[in-house]
Amino acid sequence: MDQRASLPVSLPVTNPTPSYWHSLSPHPASLAPNHRSTPELPSRCNTVIIGSGISGASIAYNLLRSQSLTPTSSADRHHPEQQQILLLEARTLCSGATGRNGGHTKAASYRSFLSHVSSLGEEEAVKIARLEHSNIKAVHQFAKENGIDCDLFEGDTVDVIYDALQWADAQEAVGKMRGAFGEGDPVGQYQLLTKEELERGYFVHDYDYEDGRREEIKGGVRYEAGSLSGYKFVMGVLRMAVEMGLNLQAETVVTGLERAGKDSKWGWVVKTDRGLVRAERVVMATNGYTAGLMPEVFQGVVVPLRGQITAHRPGTGLPNRGCLETTYSFIYEGGYEYMITRPKGSELEGDVIMGGGLVRGEPEEGLREFGVSDDSKVNQGIAQYLRETTPRYFGRDWGHDQSEGRIRQEWTGIMGFSPDGFPFVGEVPGEEGLWVSTSFQGHGMVLCWMCADALVKLMGGKDGEELSGWFPEVFRVTEKRLKKRFQGRLS
């Protein structure tokens, strides 16, 4: 793993695999994917944000909203660069992990709760689980309140567990969470399901491999979750931010960051393929690509991992033409797949989006996908494995493939992982004016929105009792965390 973590991290490649989400029809009022607010870059501005995924978009929105609530001084009115926020994206808008993920807004907090209690204590474990739940609710609510058409599905999810040890852990964790959160608190509400209930109500079955091995369902867990198009959601947030004054620049590659002189008000020089921008502060919302811009700080600390997803046309035997009433995860020894179906009334309704396959589709349990920052290719072993998942898990309830074929599209995306399994949020120690919200362990859709809120509060000097009451201490950037050795993906 040391060797994989030491691989140089590239900037985003120019020819990524086409994402399913980008191929769907855009909203009529959506921004163009290559939107540029101004023909040229400003030479100076207050804040530069790098990355236009859910982190960058929500940071920009929150900064602009906080500005609108703060009276503007006469000095700022005479120097508009004092208030200007510039967001730079290397490729087209939302072309990184957010625009390439599986669309799941699913926390699965019970799966990490026991570990968090053991290593961090119950108070911090409760904070993390509550943040994840709050993040899902906040994203869903924001989309509804602001009319963002992102194919939102609000409903439950079910985890189908094939491993006896993980089923035992799940039952223990559900019991502990019910006790920690108390009766009636939705964060701790989980329903345990028997094998018979899963087969009868969720169309899943035991299955056999060609080599004679058999996977048997041990049990399952049902709880609140949802799904959406992360791409459509972020494009909606970006549209709102542009209307609030964001200078948004797509297809602008940041090639490096440099500290300006200590006496300079403009503390950072942002180097791009279109010229230099001097900024008072810089925010890196760059997730798996973070070490490509600041290797001296983040090489081997934020390690990219290439993930893979496949879109399946629904089998003829699935009910409601594939529009299932829950989302799914399929959990086995060492790994899992996650799955949503496109909701009724959406474009290509019923399509099955299946991601994962890392440990079973790739030798050495996916080791060779660590350190990879190139999403222009698919891993053929993982592709073959993911293509077979739907008839394997749904068995006789899958039916037959459609005449056009089972697979509609395959693509990859780059995630960011940290040594301790938690994101980095805050100002980088020793680098005044450099802020990050990054490294979400493939869990960004249930972390990024609230982490952006916390980051903007930190940037505004609001690091008081209110923030410490809900934001986990373990998410903050510290020198100690930055010095930890990366040893691989944490469960």
C-alpha positions as CSV (number, residue, x, y, z in Angstrom):
1,M,0.0,0.0,0.0
2,D,2.9,2.4,0.6
3,Q,3.8,2.0,-3.1
4,R,0.3,2.8,-4.2
5,A,-0.1,5.8,-1.9
6,S,3.2,7.2,-3.2
7,L,2.1,7.3,-6.9
8,P,2.0,10.8,-8.2
9,V,-1.5,12.2,-8.4
10,S,-2.4,13.7,-11.8
11,L,-4.6,16.6,-12.6
12,P,-8.1,15.6,-14.0
13,V,-7.5,13.9,-17.4
14,T,-9.1,15.6,-20.4
15,N,-10.9,12.5,-21.7
16,P,-12.8,10.8,-18.9
17,T,-15.2,7.9,-19.5
18,P,-18.6,9.4,-20.3
19,S,-20.8,9.5,-17.2
20,Y,-24.4,8.2,-17.4
21,W,-25.6,11.3,-15.5
22,H,-24.0,13.7,-18.0
23,S,-25.8,11.8,-20.9
24,L,-29.3,12.5,-19.5
25,S,-31.3,15.5,-20.8
26,P,-30.3,18.7,-18.9
27,H,-32.9,20.9,-17.3
28,P,-33.9,23.7,-19.7
29,A,-32.7,26.4,-17.3
30,S,-29.4,24.6,-16.5
31,L,-26.1,26.2,-17.0
32,A,-24.0,25.1,-19.9
33,P,-21.4,22.5,-18.8
34,N,-18.6,24.8,-20.1
35,H,-20.1,28.0,-18.5
36,R,-17.7,30.9,-18.0
37,S,-19.2,33.9,-16.2
38,T,-16.6,36.3,-17.7
39,P,-14.4,36.0,-20.9
40,E,-11.2,36.4,-18.8
41,L,-10.2,35.5,-15.3
42,P,-10.0,38.3,-12.8
43,S,-6.4,39.1,-11.8
44,R,-7.4,39.4,-8.1
45,C,-10.2,38.2,-5.9
46,N,-11.1,37.5,-2.3
47,T,-11.6,33.7,-2.6
48,V,-10.8,31.1,-5.2
49,I,-12.6,27.7,-4.9
50,I,-11.1,24.8,-6.8
51,G,-13.6,22.1,-7.8
52,S,-17.2,22.3,-8.9
53,G,-18.6,19.2,-7.3
54,I,-21.0,19.2,-4.4
55,S,-18.3,20.5,-2.0
56,G,-17.2,23.4,-4.3
57,A,-20.8,24.3,-5.2
58,S,-22.1,24.3,-1.6
59,I,-19.1,26.2,-0.3
60,A,-19.6,28.9,-2.9
61,Y,-23.4,29.1,-2.2
62,N,-22.8,29.3,1.6
63,L,-20.1,32.0,1.2
64,L,-22.3,34.1,-1.0
65,R,-25.2,33.7,1.3
66,S,-23.1,34.7,4.3
67,Q,-21.9,37.8,2.3
68,S,-25.5,38.7,1.6
69,L,-26.2,38.7,5.3
70,T,-23.2,40.8,6.1
71,P,-23.3,44.6,5.5
72,T,-20.7,45.7,2.9
73,S,-18.2,48.3,4.0
74,S,-17.5,51.4,1.9
75,A,-14.0,50.0,1.3
76,D,-15.4,46.8,-0.1
77,R,-17.7,48.7,-2.4
78,H,-14.8,50.6,-3.8
79,H,-12.8,47.4,-4.2
80,P,-15.2,44.7,-5.5
81,E,-12.5,42.1,-5.6
82,Q,-12.7,42.1,-1.8
83,Q,-16.1,40.3,-2.1
84,Q,-15.6,38.3,-5.3
85,I,-15.7,34.6,-5.2
86,L,-14.2,32.7,-8.2
87,L,-14.8,29.0,-8.7
88,L,-12.5,27.1,-11.1
89,E,-13.2,23.7,-12.7
90,A,-10.6,21.8,-14.8
91,R,-13.1,20.1,-17.0
92,T,-16.8,20.7,-17.6
93,L,-18.9,21.5,-14.6
94,C,-19.4,18.8,-12.0
95,S,-17.3,16.3,-14.0
96,G,-15.6,14.8,-11.0
97,A,-16.8,12.3,-8.4
98,T,-20.2,14.0,-7.7
99,G,-21.1,13.8,-11.4
100,R,-20.0,10.2,-11.6
101,N,-21.2,8.6,-8.4
102,G,-24.1,6.1,-8.0
103,G,-26.7,8.7,-6.8
104,H,-27.1,7.2,-3.4
105,T,-28.0,9.5,-0.4
106,K,-27.4,6.7,2.1
107,A,-25.6,6.9,5.4
108,A,-25.5,3.3,6.7
109,S,-24.3,4.8,10.0
110,Y,-24.8,1.5,11.8
111,R,-22.0,-0.1,9.8
112,S,-19.4,2.3,11.3
113,F,-21.0,3.1,14.7
114,L,-19.4,0.4,16.8
115,S,-15.9,1.2,15.4
116,H,-16.4,4.9,16.0
117,V,-17.6,4.3,19.6
118,S,-14.5,2.1,20.2
119,S,-12.0,4.5,18.7
120,L,-13.6,7.9,19.3
121,G,-16.1,7.5,22.1
122,E,-19.9,7.5,22.0
123,E,-20.3,11.3,21.9
124,E,-18.2,11.6,18.7
125,A,-19.8,8.6,17.2
126,V,-23.2,10.1,17.8
127,K,-22.1,13.4,16.2
128,I,-21.0,11.6,13.0
129,A,-24.2,9.6,12.7
130,R,-26.3,12.6,13.3
131,L,-24.3,14.7,10.8
132,E,-24.8,12.0,8.1
133,H,-28.5,11.9,8.7
134,S,-28.8,15.7,8.8
135,N,-26.8,15.9,5.5
136,I,-29.3,13.7,3.7
137,K,-32.3,15.6,5.0
138,A,-30.7,18.9,4.2
139,V,-29.8,18.0,0.6
140,H,-33.3,16.6,0.0
141,Q,-34.9,19.7,1.5
142,F,-32.7,22.2,-0.4
143,A,-33.6,20.5,-3.7
144,K,-37.3,20.6,-2.9
145,E,-37.4,24.2,-1.5
146,N,-35.4,25.6,-4.5
147,G,-37.1,23.6,-7.2
148,I,-34.0,21.7,-8.3
149,D,-35.1,18.9,-10.6
150,C,-32.6,16.2,-9.7
151,D,-34.8,13.0,-10.0
152,L,-35.1,13.0,-6.2
153,F,-36.2,9.8,-4.5
154,E,-37.0,9.9,-0.8
155,G,-37.6,6.5,0.7
156,D,-35.9,3.6,2.4
157,T,-33.0,1.5,1.6
158,V,-32.2,-2.2,2.4
159,D,-28.9,-3.8,3.1
160,V,-28.8,-7.5,2.1
161,I,-26.1,-9.1,4.2
162,Y,-24.4,-12.4,3.0
163,D,-21.7,-12.6,5.7
164,A,-22.4,-14.1,9.1
165,L,-20.0,-12.0,11.0
166,Q,-21.3,-8.7,9.5
167,W,-24.9,-9.8,10.2
168,A,-24.0,-10.3,13.8
169,D,-22.2,-6.9,14.0
170,A,-25.2,-5.3,12.3
171,Q,-27.6,-6.6,14.9
172,E,-25.3,-5.4,17.7
173,A,-24.9,-2.0,16.1
174,V,-28.6,-1.5,15.6
175,G,-29.2,-2.3,19.2
176,K,-26.4,0.1,20.4
177,M,-27.7,2.9,18.1
178,R,-31.3,2.5,19.4
179,G,-30.0,2.9,22.9
180,A,-27.7,5.8,22.1
181,F,-30.3,7.9,20.2
182,G,-33.4,6.9,22.1
183,E,-36.9,5.9,21.0
184,G,-38.3,8.1,18.3
185,D,-35.1,9.6,17.1
186,P,-34.9,8.9,13.4
187,V,-31.1,8.7,13.4
188,G,-31.3,5.4,15.3
189,Q,-34.3,3.9,13.5
190,Y,-33.3,0.6,11.8
191,Q,-35.5,-2.4,11.0
192,L,-33.9,-5.8,11.0
193,L,-35.1,-8.2,8.3
194,T,-35.0,-12.0,8.2
195,K,-33.8,-13.9,5.2
196,E,-37.4,-15.0,4.5
197,E,-38.6,-11.3,4.6
198,L,-35.9,-10.3,2.2
199,E,-36.7,-13.1,-0.3
200,R,-40.4,-12.4,-0.1
201,G,-40.5,-8.6,-0.1
202,Y,-37.3,-7.5,-1.8
203,F,-36.8,-10.1,-4.7
204,V,-33.3,-11.2,-3.6
205,H,-32.0,-14.7,-3.2
206,D,-29.0,-16.9,-2.4
207,Y,-26.8,-17.5,-5.4
208,D,-24.2,-20.0,-6.6
209,Y,-20.9,-19.4,-8.3
210,E,-19.6,-21.5,-11.2
211,D,-16.9,-22.9,-9.0
212,G,-19.5,-24.3,-6.5
213,R,-19.3,-21.7,-3.9
214,R,-22.7,-20.5,-2.5
215,E,-23.6,-17.2,-1.0
216,E,-26.5,-17.3,1.4
217,I,-28.5,-14.4,2.8
218,K,-28.0,-14.1,6.5
219,G,-30.3,-11.1,7.1
220,G,-30.9,-7.5,6.3
221,V,-31.4,-3.9,7.6
222,R,-33.9,-1.4,6.3
223,Y,-33.7,2.4,7.1
224,E,-34.2,5.9,5.7
225,A,-32.2,7.0,2.6
226,G,-32.8,8.2,-0.9
227,S,-31.2,8.9,-4.3
228,L,-30.8,11.7,-6.8
229,S,-28.7,12.8,-9.7
230,G,-25.8,14.5,-8.0
231,Y,-24.9,16.2,-11.3
232,K,-28.4,17.8,-11.7
233,F,-28.4,18.8,-8.0
234,V,-25.0,20.5,-8.2
235,M,-25.9,22.2,-11.5
236,G,-28.9,23.6,-9.8
237,V,-26.8,24.9,-6.8
238,L,-24.3,26.4,-9.2
239,R,-27.0,28.2,-11.2
240,M,-28.2,29.8,-7.9
241,A,-24.7,30.7,-6.9
242,V,-24.0,32.4,-10.3
243,E,-27.2,34.4,-9.9
244,M,-25.9,35.5,-6.5
245,G,-22.6,36.7,-8.0
246,L,-20.3,33.7,-8.3
247,N,-17.7,34.0,-11.1
248,L,-17.8,30.4,-12.4
249,Q,-15.1,29.3,-14.8
250,A,-15.3,25.8,-16.4
251,E,-12.5,24.2,-18.4
252,T,-9.9,26.1,-16.5
253,V,-7.1,23.9,-15.2
254,V,-5.4,24.9,-12.0
255,T,-1.8,23.8,-12.4
256,G,-0.3,24.9,-9.1
257,L,-0.6,27.0,-5.9
258,E,2.1,29.3,-4.7
259,R,2.5,31.4,-1.5
260,A,2.9,35.1,-2.2
261,G,5.2,37.3,-0.2
262,K,4.4,37.4,3.5
263,D,3.6,41.1,3.4
264,S,1.3,40.7,0.4
265,K,-2.4,41.0,1.1
266,W,-3.0,38.6,-1.8
267,G,-1.6,35.6,0.1
268,W,-1.9,33.0,-2.7
269,V,-1.1,32.9,-6.4
270,V,-3.3,30.4,-8.3
271,K,-1.7,29.3,-11.5
272,T,-4.0,28.2,-14.3
273,D,-3.7,27.4,-18.0
274,R,-5.4,30.8,-18.6
275,G,-3.2,32.9,-16.4
276,L,-2.6,33.8,-12.8
277,V,-5.1,34.8,-10.1
278,R,-4.0,36.4,-6.9
279,A,-6.3,35.6,-4.0
280,E,-6.6,36.3,-0.3
281,R,-7.6,32.7,0.3
282,V,-8.0,29.5,-1.6
283,V,-10.4,26.6,-0.9
284,M,-9.5,23.2,-2.3
285,A,-12.7,21.2,-2.9
286,T,-10.7,18.7,-5.0
287,N,-11.3,15.4,-3.2
288,G,-9.2,12.6,-4.9
289,Y,-7.1,15.1,-6.9
290,T,-6.0,17.1,-3.8
291,A,-2.4,15.7,-3.8
292,G,-2.0,16.7,-7.4
293,L,-2.1,20.4,-6.5
294,M,-0.3,20.2,-3.1
295,P,1.8,17.1,-3.0
296,E,4.1,18.6,-0.3
297,V,1.1,18.4,2.1
298,F,-1.2,15.8,0.8
299,Q,0.8,13.1,-1.1
300,G,0.0,9.8,0.6
301,V,-2.5,11.6,2.8
302,V,-5.4,12.0,0.4
303,V,-5.0,8.9,-1.8
304,P,-7.2,8.6,-4.9
305,L,-9.1,5.4,-5.5
306,R,-10.8,4.7,-8.8
307,G,-14.4,3.5,-8.5
308,Q,-16.6,2.0,-11.1
309,I,-20.3,2.0,-11.9
310,T,-22.5,0.2,-14.4
311,A,-26.0,1.2,-15.6
312,H,-28.3,-1.8,-16.3
313,R,-31.5,-1.9,-18.2
314,P,-34.1,-3.5,-15.8
315,G,-34.8,-7.2,-16.2
316,T,-38.3,-8.1,-17.4
317,G,-39.2,-9.8,-14.2
318,L,-38.6,-6.9,-11.8
319,P,-41.9,-5.3,-10.5
320,N,-43.0,-1.8,-11.6
321,R,-40.7,-2.0,-14.7
322,G,-37.7,-1.8,-12.4
323,C,-38.8,1.2,-10.3
324,L,-38.2,-0.6,-6.9
325,E,-39.5,0.9,-3.7
326,T,-36.1,0.9,-2.0
327,T,-32.5,1.3,-2.8
328,Y,-30.1,-1.5,-2.0
329,S,-26.6,-2.6,-0.8
330,F,-25.3,-6.1,-1.1
331,I,-22.8,-6.8,1.6
332,Y,-20.4,-9.8,1.7
333,E,-17.1,-10.7,3.2
334,G,-14.6,-7.9,2.5
335,G,-16.8,-5.7,0.3
336,Y,-20.2,-4.7,-1.1
337,E,-22.1,-3.3,-4.0
338,Y,-24.6,-0.4,-3.8
339,M,-27.6,0.0,-6.1
340,I,-30.4,2.4,-6.9
341,T,-33.1,2.2,-9.5
342,R,-34.2,5.3,-11.5
343,P,-37.5,6.5,-10.0
344,K,-40.8,6.5,-11.7
345,G,-41.3,9.4,-14.0
346,S,-37.6,10.1,-14.5
347,E,-35.8,9.7,-17.8
348,L,-34.8,6.1,-18.3
349,E,-37.0,5.1,-15.3
350,G,-36.2,1.7,-13.9
351,D,-32.6,1.7,-14.9
352,V,-30.5,-0.1,-12.3
353,I,-27.3,1.8,-11.3
354,M,-24.8,-0.6,-9.7
355,G,-21.5,0.4,-8.2
356,G,-18.7,-1.3,-6.3
357,G,-17.1,-4.6,-7.2
358,L,-13.7,-3.6,-6.1
359,V,-12.6,-6.6,-4.1
360,R,-14.2,-9.2,-6.2
361,G,-13.6,-7.9,-9.7
362,E,-9.9,-7.0,-9.2
363,P,-7.0,-9.1,-8.0
364,E,-5.5,-8.3,-4.6
365,E,-8.9,-7.0,-3.4
366,G,-8.7,-3.9,-5.5
367,L,-5.1,-2.8,-4.5
368,R,-4.2,-1.7,-8.0
369,E,-7.1,0.8,-8.1
370,F,-5.5,2.8,-5.2
371,G,-3.4,5.7,-6.3
372,V,-5.2,5.8,-9.7
373,S,-6.4,9.3,-10.7
374,D,-7.2,8.5,-14.3
375,D,-10.9,8.1,-15.0
376,S,-10.5,7.7,-18.8
377,K,-10.6,3.9,-18.5
378,V,-12.7,1.1,-16.9
379,N,-11.1,-1.9,-15.2
380,Q,-12.3,-4.8,-17.3
381,G,-12.3,-7.3,-14.4
382,I,-14.6,-5.0,-12.3
383,A,-16.7,-4.3,-15.4
384,Q,-17.3,-8.0,-16.0
385,Y,-18.1,-8.6,-12.4
386,L,-20.6,-5.7,-12.2
387,R,-22.3,-6.8,-15.4
388,E,-23.3,-10.0,-13.7
389,T,-24.5,-8.6,-10.4
390,T,-28.2,-8.0,-11.2
391,P,-29.2,-11.5,-12.3
392,R,-27.1,-12.9,-9.6
393,Y,-28.7,-11.0,-6.7
394,F,-32.2,-11.0,-8.0
395,G,-32.2,-14.5,-9.4
396,R,-35.5,-15.6,-10.8
397,D,-37.0,-12.2,-10.1
398,W,-34.7,-10.6,-12.6
399,G,-36.4,-12.2,-15.6
400,H,-34.8,-11.8,-19.0
401,D,-32.6,-9.0,-20.2
402,Q,-34.1,-6.5,-22.5
403,S,-33.6,-6.9,-26.3
404,E,-31.2,-4.0,-26.4
405,G,-29.0,-5.8,-23.9
406,R,-28.4,-5.6,-20.2
407,I,-25.7,-2.9,-20.0
408,R,-26.5,0.6,-21.0
409,Q,-23.3,2.4,-19.8
410,E,-20.1,1.9,-17.8
411,W,-17.9,4.6,-16.3
412,T,-15.4,5.4,-13.6
413,G,-14.7,8.2,-11.1
414,I,-12.0,9.2,-8.6
415,M,-12.6,9.2,-4.9
416,G,-10.3,10.5,-2.1
417,F,-9.3,8.5,1.0
418,S,-7.5,9.5,4.1
419,P,-5.4,7.4,6.5
420,D,-8.0,7.5,9.3
421,G,-11.1,7.2,7.2
422,F,-12.4,10.7,7.9
423,P,-12.6,13.9,5.7
424,F,-10.3,16.8,6.1
425,V,-12.2,20.1,6.8
426,G,-10.6,23.4,7.8
427,E,-7.5,25.5,7.3
428,V,-4.3,23.6,6.5
429,P,-1.8,23.9,9.4
430,G,1.1,26.2,8.5
431,E,-0.6,27.4,5.3
432,E,-2.5,30.5,6.3
433,G,-5.4,31.2,3.9
434,L,-5.4,27.6,2.4
435,W,-8.7,25.8,3.3
436,V,-9.8,22.3,2.4
437,S,-12.9,20.2,2.4
438,T,-11.8,17.0,0.9
439,S,-11.3,13.2,1.2
440,F,-14.8,11.8,1.6
441,Q,-14.1,8.0,1.4
442,G,-16.7,7.5,-1.3
443,H,-19.3,8.8,1.1
444,G,-19.5,12.4,-0.1
445,M,-23.3,12.5,-0.7
446,V,-23.9,12.2,3.0
447,L,-21.0,14.3,4.2
448,C,-20.1,17.1,1.8
449,W,-23.1,19.4,2.3
450,M,-22.7,19.7,6.1
451,C,-18.9,19.8,5.8
452,A,-19.2,22.8,3.5
453,D,-21.5,24.5,6.0
454,A,-18.9,23.9,8.8
455,L,-16.0,25.1,6.6
456,V,-17.7,28.4,5.8
457,K,-18.4,28.9,9.5
458,L,-14.7,28.3,10.2
459,M,-13.7,30.7,7.5
460,G,-15.9,33.3,9.0
461,G,-14.4,32.9,12.5
462,K,-17.5,31.2,13.8
463,D,-15.7,28.3,15.5
464,G,-17.7,28.5,18.7
465,E,-20.0,26.4,20.8
466,E,-22.6,26.1,18.1
467,L,-20.2,24.5,15.7
468,S,-18.6,22.2,18.2
469,G,-22.0,21.0,19.2
470,W,-22.6,19.2,16.0
471,F,-19.4,19.1,13.9
472,P,-17.1,16.1,14.7
473,E,-13.6,17.1,16.0
474,V,-12.1,14.2,14.1
475,F,-13.0,15.8,10.7
476,R,-10.8,18.9,11.4
477,V,-7.4,19.2,9.7
478,T,-4.6,18.7,12.2
479,E,-0.8,18.2,11.8
480,K,-1.2,14.9,13.6
481,R,-3.7,13.6,11.1
482,L,-1.7,14.8,8.2
483,K,1.3,12.7,9.5
484,K,-0.6,9.4,9.7
485,R,0.4,6.6,7.4
486,F,-2.1,5.5,4.8
487,Q,-2.7,1.8,5.0
488,G,-5.8,1.3,2.8
489,R,-9.5,1.7,2.7
490,L,-11.3,1.6,6.1
491,S,-14.6,-0.3,6.4
